Amino acid sequence: MPGKDLIHLLDNWRPKRITVVGDFMADRYVYGHAQRLSPDAPVPVLAAQRQELKPGGAANVALALRALRCEVDCLGVVGKDEMADALRGSLKQQGCDASGLLTTPDRPTTVKHNFIGLAQHRHPQKMFRVDEESRAEIPKAVTDRLLKLAERKLKKSDVLCLEDYGKGVLTEALCQGLIKLAKRMGVPVLVDPAAIEDYSKYRGATCITPNRFEAALATGRDADKADDAALIGLGRKLLRDLKLDTLVLTLDRQGLLLMRKGGKPRFVPTRAREVYDVTGAGDTVLAMLAGALANGTGWDRATELANVAAGLEVERFGAIPVDLDEILLDVLSSNHQAHGKLRTLDELVTELAAHKRQGKTVAFTNGCFDILHAGHVSYLRAAAGCGDLLVVAMNSDQSIRKLKGDDRPVNHEADRVMVLSALESVDYVVVFGQDTPKTLLRKLKPDVLVKGDEYTHDQVVGHEIVESYGGKIARVPMVKGKSTTNIIRKIGADPPRK
């Protein structure tokens, strides 16, 4: 079951070290209202209100990796200017090693000036962009310095990422030097290529991640006419011509196409999402693939995770790194929809931990829930109000027989799970066979333990466990006269005992 595989992978994620080489740049955003036209030209006037500066290009890959809890070494060039200082400072502040950004006085730090129009009740809209850059190839002396730095960094690196925006840093000499160096050290090389016609400088890399238009440009094909068969054809051409092990082709709303040397092509469809801004999606794919491979997963799972991360990225404005827990919660949500609310204890430990890291509170209650009635429904609604998520621990058939006799339960375990799962107030169901839920409480550590108000505080089983780690006990009202036993007696299934 892929969903559960991804959950296990993310729950066991470990920090890895990634080296990023490429075009480090700054994205400057100017926000304002554009409510009138200029009197001297038919263009809108942007009344600037605020500005912000964000790392962009290869720097965005570095931040995406940091959001995935990776350690990051940055190698590239910047100018001798204020933007270089701001870029280095931002990367350092967010935990990246920016010591490998070399100062080149003869070229400016690449800056994209984005002008954003704000409108009431609408998303911000990019009006136009001004680029400040040099596309001249870096000289041999700078290439040699970067290769020496890379040799030192790669000794401790798990993956090498090349992020190419065509600004002259990733020359053929540097790319081939880095690829050969990484191969010698056993470090996989992932490349997000530039939009260029010749990909020969990436020859020998482990994997490249172009979008359909970049791949079509590099193979001389027409992207608009590329159906599935044509996409597979250009993928095979790139694999063959560039001597790659793997190709991950990004297909916008269609997801990703994974192709491996000697393997069958695999389309990984994306979940339907509201696409807001595709900025940074390619950077996110590269970062997620690198982090996943560094964590020992294969290409199938790495591509599935990259697909999830890219989907989350396009739902937001601008290049905003996607946090690892956001990805885990999205996978959990998909798994929840596909596989219902029933979980094993181990599965629940993993899922609740992710929710808690995102600030969610967990309420917990337990019971037999044999014949679900109005009292149960009212009680569970009240219990759900005690936290962001409600976990219902349900006694197994065997434990109910032990507690209530051989004629119970009336409804078997699977039926009771199905009925509980249908309630909107219930988020998770877990079945336990012990006399009490104490084992579950110790492992799950819910924030709130909920029981009916017919119990006193000291009668709530497990209250001492929950309170020992700072949790709370909540006693909620019960509907008087509503119980499974009364219902059974009323219908004659359980005659009154003498």
Secondary structure as a PSIPRED ss2 file (coil, helix, strand):
# PSIPRED VFORMAT (PSIPRED V4.0)

   1 M C   1.000  0.000  0.000
   2 P H   0.000  1.000  0.000
   3 G H   0.000  1.000  0.000
   4 K H   0.000  1.000  0.000
   5 D H   0.000  1.000  0.000
   6 L H   0.000  1.000  0.000
   7 I H   0.000  1.000  0.000
   8 H H   0.000  1.000  0.000
   9 L H   0.000  1.000  0.000
  10 L H   0.000  1.000  0.000
  11 D H   0.000  1.000  0.000
  12 N C   1.000  0.000  0.000
  13 W C   1.000  0.000  0.000
  14 R C   1.000  0.000  0.000
  15 P C   1.000  0.000  0.000
  16 K C   1.000  0.000  0.000
  17 R E   0.000  0.000  1.000
  18 I E   0.000  0.000  1.000
  19 T E   0.000  0.000  1.000
  20 V E   0.000  0.000  1.000
  21 V E   0.000  0.000  1.000
  22 G E   0.000  0.000  1.000
  23 D C   1.000  0.000  0.000
  24 F E   0.000  0.000  1.000
  25 M E   0.000  0.000  1.000
  26 A E   0.000  0.000  1.000
  27 D E   0.000  0.000  1.000
  28 R E   0.000  0.000  1.000
  29 Y E   0.000  0.000  1.000
  30 V E   0.000  0.000  1.000
  31 Y E   0.000  0.000  1.000
  32 G E   0.000  0.000  1.000
  33 H E   0.000  0.000  1.000
  34 A E   0.000  0.000  1.000
  35 Q E   0.000  0.000  1.000
  36 R E   0.000  0.000  1.000
  37 L E   0.000  0.000  1.000
  38 S C   1.000  0.000  0.000
  39 P C   1.000  0.000  0.000
  40 D C   1.000  0.000  0.000
  41 A C   1.000  0.000  0.000
  42 P C   1.000  0.000  0.000
  43 V C   1.000  0.000  0.000
  44 P E   0.000  0.000  1.000
  45 V E   0.000  0.000  1.000
  46 L E   0.000  0.000  1.000
  47 A E   0.000  0.000  1.000
  48 A E   0.000  0.000  1.000
  49 Q E   0.000  0.000  1.000
  50 R E   0.000  0.000  1.000
  51 Q E   0.000  0.000  1.000
  52 E E   0.000  0.000  1.000
  53 L E   0.000  0.000  1.000
  54 K E   0.000  0.000  1.000
  55 P E   0.000  0.000  1.000
  56 G E   0.000  0.000  1.000
  57 G E   0.000  0.000  1.000
  58 A H   0.000  1.000  0.000
  59 A H   0.000  1.000  0.000
  60 N H   0.000  1.000  0.000
  61 V H   0.000  1.000  0.000
  62 A H   0.000  1.000  0.000
  63 L H   0.000  1.000  0.000
  64 A H   0.000  1.000  0.000
  65 L H   0.000  1.000  0.000
  66 R H   0.000  1.000  0.000
  67 A H   0.000  1.000  0.000
  68 L C   1.000  0.000  0.000
  69 R C   1.000  0.000  0.000
  70 C C   1.000  0.000  0.000
  71 E E   0.000  0.000  1.000
  72 V E   0.000  0.000  1.000
  73 D E   0.000  0.000  1.000
  74 C E   0.000  0.000  1.000
  75 L E   0.000  0.000  1.000
  76 G E   0.000  0.000  1.000
  77 V E   0.000  0.000  1.000
  78 V E   0.000  0.000  1.000
  79 G C   1.000  0.000  0.000
  80 K C   1.000  0.000  0.000
  81 D C   1.000  0.000  0.000
  82 E H   0.000  1.000  0.000
  83 M H   0.000  1.000  0.000
  84 A H   0.000  1.000  0.000
  85 D H   0.000  1.000  0.000
  86 A H   0.000  1.000  0.000
  87 L H   0.000  1.000  0.000
  88 R H   0.000  1.000  0.000
  89 G H   0.000  1.000  0.000
  90 S H   0.000  1.000  0.000
  91 L H   0.000  1.000  0.000
  92 K H   0.000  1.000  0.000
  93 Q H   0.000  1.000  0.000
  94 Q C   1.000  0.000  0.000
  95 G C   1.000  0.000  0.000
  96 C C   1.000  0.000  0.000
  97 D E   0.000  0.000  1.000
  98 A E   0.000  0.000  1.000
  99 S E   0.000  0.000  1.000
 100 G E   0.000  0.000  1.000
 101 L E   0.000  0.000  1.000
 102 L E   0.000  0.000  1.000
 103 T E   0.000  0.000  1.000
 104 T C   1.000  0.000  0.000
 105 P C   1.000  0.000  0.000
 106 D C   1.000  0.000  0.000
 107 R C   1.000  0.000  0.000
 108 P C   1.000  0.000  0.000
 109 T C   1.000  0.000  0.000
 110 T E   0.000  0.000  1.000
 111 V E   0.000  0.000  1.000
 112 K E   0.000  0.000  1.000
 113 H E   0.000  0.000  1.000
 114 N E   0.000  0.000  1.000
 115 F E   0.000  0.000  1.000
 116 I E   0.000  0.000  1.000
 117 G E   0.000  0.000  1.000
 118 L E   0.000  0.000  1.000
 119 A C   1.000  0.000  0.000
 120 Q C   1.000  0.000  0.000
 121 H C   1.000  0.000  0.000
 122 R C   1.000  0.000  0.000
 123 H C   1.000  0.000  0.000
 124 P C   1.000  0.000  0.000
 125 Q E   0.000  0.000  1.000
 126 K E   0.000  0.000  1.000
 127 M E   0.000  0.000  1.000
 128 F E   0.000  0.000  1.000
 129 R E   0.000  0.000  1.000
 130 V E   0.000  0.000  1.000
 131 D E   0.000  0.000  1.000
 132 E E   0.000  0.000  1.000
 133 E C   1.000  0.000  0.000
 134 S C   1.000  0.000  0.000
 135 R C   1.000  0.000  0.000
 136 A C   1.000  0.000  0.000
 137 E C   1.000  0.000  0.000
 138 I C   1.000  0.000  0.000
 139 P C   1.000  0.000  0.000
 140 K H   0.000  1.000  0.000
 141 A H   0.000  1.000  0.000
 142 V H   0.000  1.000  0.000
 143 T H   0.000  1.000  0.000
 144 D H   0.000  1.000  0.000
 145 R H   0.000  1.000  0.000
 146 L H   0.000  1.000  0.000
 147 L H   0.000  1.000  0.000
 148 K H   0.000  1.000  0.000
 149 L H   0.000  1.000  0.000
 150 A H   0.000  1.000  0.000
 151 E H   0.000  1.000  0.000
 152 R H   0.000  1.000  0.000
 153 K H   0.000  1.000  0.000
 154 L H   0.000  1.000  0.000
 155 K C   1.000  0.000  0.000
 156 K C   1.000  0.000  0.000
 157 S C   1.000  0.000  0.000
 158 D C   1.000  0.000  0.000
 159 V E   0.000  0.000  1.000
 160 L E   0.000  0.000  1.000
 161 C E   0.000  0.000  1.000
 162 L E   0.000  0.000  1.000
 163 E E   0.000  0.000  1.000
 164 D C   1.000  0.000  0.000
 165 Y C   1.000  0.000  0.000
 166 G C   1.000  0.000  0.000
 167 K C   1.000  0.000  0.000
 168 G C   1.000  0.000  0.000
 169 V C   1.000  0.000  0.000
 170 L C   1.000  0.000  0.000
 171 T C   1.000  0.000  0.000
 172 E H   0.000  1.000  0.000
 173 A H   0.000  1.000  0.000
 174 L H   0.000  1.000  0.000
 175 C H   0.000  1.000  0.000
 176 Q H   0.000  1.000  0.000
 177 G H   0.000  1.000  0.000
 178 L H   0.000  1.000  0.000
 179 I H   0.000  1.000  0.000
 180 K H   0.000  1.000  0.000
 181 L H   0.000  1.000  0.000
 182 A H   0.000  1.000  0.000
 183 K H   0.000  1.000  0.000
 184 R H   0.000  1.000  0.000
 185 M H   0.000  1.000  0.000
 186 G C   1.000  0.000  0.000
 187 V C   1.000  0.000  0.000
 188 P C   1.000  0.000  0.000
 189 V E   0.000  0.000  1.000
 190 L E   0.000  0.000  1.000
 191 V E   0.000  0.000  1.000
 192 D E   0.000  0.000  1.000
 193 P C   1.000  0.000  0.000
 194 A C   1.000  0.000  0.000
 195 A C   1.000  0.000  0.000
 196 I C   1.000  0.000  0.000
 197 E C   1.000  0.000  0.000
 198 D C   1.000  0.000  0.000
 199 Y C   1.000  0.000  0.000
 200 S H   0.000  1.000  0.000
 201 K H   0.000  1.000  0.000
 202 Y H   0.000  1.000  0.000
 203 R C   1.000  0.000  0.000
 204 G C   1.000  0.000  0.000
 205 A C   1.000  0.000  0.000
 206 T C   1.000  0.000  0.000
 207 C E   0.000  0.000  1.000
 208 I E   0.000  0.000  1.000
 209 T C   1.000  0.000  0.000
 210 P C   1.000  0.000  0.000
 211 N E   0.000  0.000  1.000
 212 R H   0.000  1.000  0.000
 213 F H   0.000  1.000  0.000
 214 E H   0.000  1.000  0.000
 215 A H   0.000  1.000  0.000
 216 A H   0.000  1.000  0.000
 217 L H   0.000  1.000  0.000
 218 A H   0.000  1.000  0.000
 219 T H   0.000  1.000  0.000
 220 G C   1.000  0.000  0.000
 221 R C   1.000  0.000  0.000
 222 D C   1.000  0.000  0.000
 223 A H   0.000  1.000  0.000
 224 D H   0.000  1.000  0.000
 225 K H   0.000  1.000  0.000
 226 A C   1.000  0.000  0.000
 227 D C   1.000  0.000  0.000
 228 D H   0.000  1.000  0.000
 229 A H   0.000  1.000  0.000
 230 A H   0.000  1.000  0.000
 231 L H   0.000  1.000  0.000
 232 I H   0.000  1.000  0.000
 233 G H   0.000  1.000  0.000
 234 L H   0.000  1.000  0.000
 235 G H   0.000  1.000  0.000
 236 R H   0.000  1.000  0.000
 237 K H   0.000  1.000  0.000
 238 L H   0.000  1.000  0.000
 239 L H   0.000  1.000  0.000
 240 R H   0.000  1.000  0.000
 241 D H   0.000  1.000  0.000
 242 L H   0.000  1.000  0.000
 243 K C   1.000  0.000  0.000
 244 L C   1.000  0.000  0.000
 245 D C   1.000  0.000  0.000
 246 T E   0.000  0.000  1.000
 247 L E   0.000  0.000  1.000
 248 V E   0.000  0.000  1.000
 249 L E   0.000  0.000  1.000
 250 T E   0.000  0.000  1.000
 251 L C   1.000  0.000  0.000
 252 D H   0.000  1.000  0.000
 253 R H   0.000  1.000  0.000
 254 Q H   0.000  1.000  0.000
 255 G C   1.000  0.000  0.000
 256 L E   0.000  0.000  1.000
 257 L E   0.000  0.000  1.000
 258 L E   0.000  0.000  1.000
 259 M E   0.000  0.000  1.000
 260 R E   0.000  0.000  1.000
 261 K C   1.000  0.000  0.000
 262 G C   1.000  0.000  0.000
 263 G C   1.000  0.000  0.000
 264 K C   1.000  0.000  0.000
 265 P C   1.000  0.000  0.000
 266 R E   0.000  0.000  1.000
 267 F E   0.000  0.000  1.000
 268 V E   0.000  0.000  1.000
 269 P C   1.000  0.000  0.000
 270 T C   1.000  0.000  0.000
 271 R C   1.000  0.000  0.000
 272 A C   1.000  0.000  0.000
 273 R C   1.000  0.000  0.000
 274 E C   1.000  0.000  0.000
 275 V C   1.000  0.000  0.000
 276 Y C   1.000  0.000  0.000
 277 D C   1.000  0.000  0.000
 278 V C   1.000  0.000  0.000
 279 T C   1.000  0.000  0.000
 280 G C   1.000  0.000  0.000
 281 A H   0.000  1.000  0.000
 282 G H   0.000  1.000  0.000
 283 D H   0.000  1.000  0.000
 284 T H   0.000  1.000  0.000
 285 V H   0.000  1.000  0.000
 286 L H   0.000  1.000  0.000
 287 A H   0.000  1.000  0.000
 288 M H   0.000  1.000  0.000
 289 L H   0.000  1.000  0.000
 290 A H   0.000  1.000  0.000
 291 G H   0.000  1.000  0.000
 292 A H   0.000  1.000  0.000
 293 L H   0.000  1.000  0.000
 294 A H   0.000  1.000  0.000
 295 N C   1.000  0.000  0.000
 296 G C   1.000  0.000  0.000
 297 T C   1.000  0.000  0.000
 298 G C   1.000  0.000  0.000
 299 W H   0.000  1.000  0.000
 300 D H   0.000  1.000  0.000
 301 R H   0.000  1.000  0.000
 302 A H   0.000  1.000  0.000
 303 T H   0.000  1.000  0.000
 304 E H   0.000  1.000  0.000
 305 L H   0.000  1.000  0.000
 306 A H   0.000  1.000  0.000
 307 N H   0.000  1.000  0.000
 308 V H   0.000  1.000  0.000
 309 A H   0.000  1.000  0.000
 310 A H   0.000  1.000  0.000
 311 G H   0.000  1.000  0.000
 312 L H   0.000  1.000  0.000
 313 E H   0.000  1.000  0.000
 314 V C   1.000  0.000  0.000
 315 E C   1.000  0.000  0.000
 316 R C   1.000  0.000  0.000
 317 F C   1.000  0.000  0.000
 318 G C   1.000  0.000  0.000
 319 A C   1.000  0.000  0.000
 320 I C   1.000  0.000  0.000
 321 P C   1.000  0.000  0.000
 322 V C   1.000  0.000  0.000
 323 D C   1.000  0.000  0.000
 324 L H   0.000  1.000  0.000
 325 D H   0.000  1.000  0.000
 326 E H   0.000  1.000  0.000
 327 I H   0.000  1.000  0.000
 328 L H   0.000  1.000  0.000
 329 L H   0.000  1.000  0.000
 330 D H   0.000  1.000  0.000
 331 V H   0.000  1.000  0.000
 332 L H   0.000  1.000  0.000
 333 S H   0.000  1.000  0.000
 334 S H   0.000  1.000  0.000
 335 N H   0.000  1.000  0.000
 336 H H   0.000  1.000  0.000
 337 Q H   0.000  1.000  0.000
 338 A H   0.000  1.000  0.000
 339 H H   0.000  1.000  0.000
 340 G C   1.000  0.000  0.000
 341 K C   1.000  0.000  0.000
 342 L E   0.000  0.000  1.000
 343 R C   1.000  0.000  0.000
 344 T C   1.000  0.000  0.000
 345 L H   0.000  1.000  0.000
 346 D H   0.000  1.000  0.000
 347 E H   0.000  1.000  0.000
 348 L H   0.000  1.000  0.000
 349 V H   0.000  1.000  0.000
 350 T H   0.000  1.000  0.000
 351 E H   0.000  1.000  0.000
 352 L H   0.000  1.000  0.000
 353 A H   0.000  1.000  0.000
 354 A H   0.000  1.000  0.000
 355 H H   0.000  1.000  0.000
 356 K H   0.000  1.000  0.000
 357 R H   0.000  1.000  0.000
 358 Q C   1.000  0.000  0.000
 359 G C   1.000  0.000  0.000
 360 K C   1.000  0.000  0.000
 361 T C   1.000  0.000  0.000
 362 V E   0.000  0.000  1.000
 363 A E   0.000  0.000  1.000
 364 F E   0.000  0.000  1.000
 365 T E   0.000  0.000  1.000
 366 N E   0.000  0.000  1.000
 367 G E   0.000  0.000  1.000
 368 C C   1.000  0.000  0.000
 369 F C   1.000  0.000  0.000
 370 D C   1.000  0.000  0.000
 371 I C   1.000  0.000  0.000
 372 L C   1.000  0.000  0.000
 373 H C   1.000  0.000  0.000
 374 A H   0.000  1.000  0.000
 375 G H   0.000  1.000  0.000
 376 H H   0.000  1.000  0.000
 377 V H   0.000  1.000  0.000
 378 S H   0.000  1.000  0.000
 379 Y H   0.000  1.000  0.000
 380 L H   0.000  1.000  0.000
 381 R H   0.000  1.000  0.000
 382 A H   0.000  1.000  0.000
 383 A H   0.000  1.000  0.000
 384 A H   0.000  1.000  0.000
 385 G C   1.000  0.000  0.000
 386 C C   1.000  0.000  0.000
 387 G C   1.000  0.000  0.000
 388 D C   1.000  0.000  0.000
 389 L E   0.000  0.000  1.000
 390 L E   0.000  0.000  1.000
 391 V E   0.000  0.000  1.000
 392 V E   0.000  0.000  1.000
 393 A E   0.000  0.000  1.000
 394 M E   0.000  0.000  1.000
 395 N E   0.000  0.000  1.000
 396 S C   1.000  0.000  0.000
 397 D H   0.000  1.000  0.000
 398 Q H   0.000  1.000  0.000
 399 S H   0.000  1.000  0.000
 400 I H   0.000  1.000  0.000
 401 R H   0.000  1.000  0.000
 402 K H   0.000  1.000  0.000
 403 L H   0.000  1.000  0.000
 404 K H   0.000  1.000  0.000
 405 G C   1.000  0.000  0.000
 406 D C   1.000  0.000  0.000
 407 D C   1.000  0.000  0.000
 408 R C   1.000  0.000  0.000
 409 P C   1.000  0.000  0.000
 410 V C   1.000  0.000  0.000
 411 N C   1.000  0.000  0.000
 412 H C   1.000  0.000  0.000
 413 E H   0.000  1.000  0.000
 414 A H   0.000  1.000  0.000
 415 D H   0.000  1.000  0.000
 416 R H   0.000  1.000  0.000
 417 V H   0.000  1.000  0.000
 418 M H   0.000  1.000  0.000
 419 V H   0.000  1.000  0.000
 420 L H   0.000  1.000  0.000
 421 S H   0.000  1.000  0.000
 422 A C   1.000  0.000  0.000
 423 L C   1.000  0.000  0.000
 424 E C   1.000  0.000  0.000
 425 S C   1.000  0.000  0.000
 426 V C   1.000  0.000  0.000
 427 D C   1.000  0.000  0.000
 428 Y E   0.000  0.000  1.000
 429 V E   0.000  0.000  1.000
 430 V E   0.000  0.000  1.000
 431 V E   0.000  0.000  1.000
 432 F E   0.000  0.000  1.000
 433 G C   1.000  0.000  0.000
 434 Q C   1.000  0.000  0.000
 435 D C   1.000  0.000  0.000
 436 T C   1.000  0.000  0.000
 437 P C   1.000  0.000  0.000
 438 K H   0.000  1.000  0.000
 439 T H   0.000  1.000  0.000
 440 L H   0.000  1.000  0.000
 441 L H   0.000  1.000  0.000
 442 R H   0.000  1.000  0.000
 443 K H   0.000  1.000  0.000
 444 L H   0.000  1.000  0.000
 445 K C   1.000  0.000  0.000
 446 P C   1.000  0.000  0.000
 447 D C   1.000  0.000  0.000
 448 V E   0.000  0.000  1.000
 449 L E   0.000  0.000  1.000
 450 V E   0.000  0.000  1.000
 451 K E   0.000  0.000  1.000
 452 G E   0.000  0.000  1.000
 453 D C   1.000  0.000  0.000
 454 E C   1.000  0.000  0.000
 455 Y C   1.000  0.000  0.000
 456 T C   1.000  0.000  0.000
 457 H H   0.000  1.000  0.000
 458 D H   0.000  1.000  0.000
 459 Q H   0.000  1.000  0.000
 460 V C   1.000  0.000  0.000
 461 V C   1.000  0.000  0.000
 462 G C   1.000  0.000  0.000
 463 H H   0.000  1.000  0.000
 464 E H   0.000  1.000  0.000
 465 I H   0.000  1.000  0.000
 466 V H   0.000  1.000  0.000
 467 E H   0.000  1.000  0.000
 468 S H   0.000  1.000  0.000
 469 Y C   1.000  0.000  0.000
 470 G C   1.000  0.000  0.000
 471 G C   1.000  0.000  0.000
 472 K E   0.000  0.000  1.000
 473 I E   0.000  0.000  1.000
 474 A E   0.000  0.000  1.000
 475 R E   0.000  0.000  1.000
 476 V E   0.000  0.000  1.000
 477 P C   1.000  0.000  0.000
 478 M C   1.000  0.000  0.000
 479 V C   1.000  0.000  0.000
 480 K C   1.000  0.000  0.000
 481 G C   1.000  0.000  0.000
 482 K C   1.000  0.000  0.000
 483 S C   1.000  0.000  0.000
 484 T H   0.000  1.000  0.000
 485 T H   0.000  1.000  0.000
 486 N H   0.000  1.000  0.000
 487 I H   0.000  1.000  0.000
 488 I H   0.000  1.000  0.000
 489 R H   0.000  1.000  0.000
 490 K H   0.000  1.000  0.000
 491 I C   1.000  0.000  0.000
 492 G C   1.000  0.000  0.000
 493 A C   1.000  0.000  0.000
 494 D C   1.000  0.000  0.000
 495 P C   1.000  0.000  0.000
 496 P C   1.000  0.000  0.000
 497 R C   1.000  0.000  0.000
 498 K C   1.000  0.000  0.000
